Amino acid sequence: MLFIVNWTAQPEVERQAAERFLQTRGAPPDGIRLLGRWHAIGSIWGVAVCECDEIEPLAQWAHDWADLFMFDIKPAITDEQVGKMLADHAARQ
């Protein structure tokens, strides 16, 4: 299953967040495939897209960083999946 992960933090934790990122590279735990991650310029905000079969590793990853960041995690589907869903819906109309 795909997930979109947004994170944000306040400026007062920027140094701590940078130090932890440099130590860990923000690597996800086993069970998560990180497809991409992007960081906003001039703020402590970013977005990642990841894939996992179980929700527990994703929850653990967020929990491991929860002392520094607030997270918004949403399940996601691809264009192909949306297209199939819309075509199936249209066929039933």
N, C-alpha and C positions, 0 to 999 in steps of 0.2 A: 504494500500500500504506500502511496506517495503522501508526503506531508510538506506543507509550507510552514516554515518556522521563522517568525519575526522576533527580534529581541531589541530591547532598549534599556539604557541605564542612565543614571544621573552622572553629571561631570565629576562628582566627588569620588567615584569608584574607578575612574578612567585608568589611573596608575595600576591599581590592583588587577583590573581586567587585562591590561596590556601584559603585565608580568605573568599572569596565569596562562594567557594565550601563547606567549613566547615559550613557556615551559612545556605546554601540552599540545600546542598547535590547534587547540580546540577539537582534537580528534574525538570522533564519536565512539561510544562503546561498541563492542562486538554486537552484531545483529542489526547495525544501521549502516546503510550505504549512503554516503554523502555525495549527492549529484552535483552540487554547486553551492557556493556561499559568496555573498557580496556584502561589502561594508560601505556604509554611507560616509562621505567625506565631511568632516567637521562636526560629527556627532558620534555618539555611541549607539548606533542603530544599525541593524543589518537584517538580512534575509537569507535563508538557506532552503534548499529543496533536498529532501532525503527520502529514502525508501527503506521500509522495514516490514517484516511479516508479523511481528509482535509489538504491541504498544509499550511494553515494559522497558525495553532499552531506551526508547525515546523519552519516557517519563524520567528515567534515571539520569539521562543526559541533561535534561532541563533542571532536575533537582541538584545535580552537581554544580551548576552555575547559578542557582537561584539566589545565592547570597549577593550576587553582583548584578543580575539582570532580571527583568520581567519578560516573560515569554507569551507569545500568542501563537498557538500551534493549531493548524487546521488541516484536515484531510483534503487531498486534492485529486483531481482526475485529469487525464490528458485530453487534448483535442479529439483524438480518435475515440476515446471513451464517451465524450460528450456527443460527438457526431453519431455514434451508434445509438446512444440513448434517445437522441432527438429523432433519428430515423425510425427507431422502434415505436416511439410515441406517435409519430406521424402515421405510421402504418396502421395503428389501432384506431385512428380517427375516422 
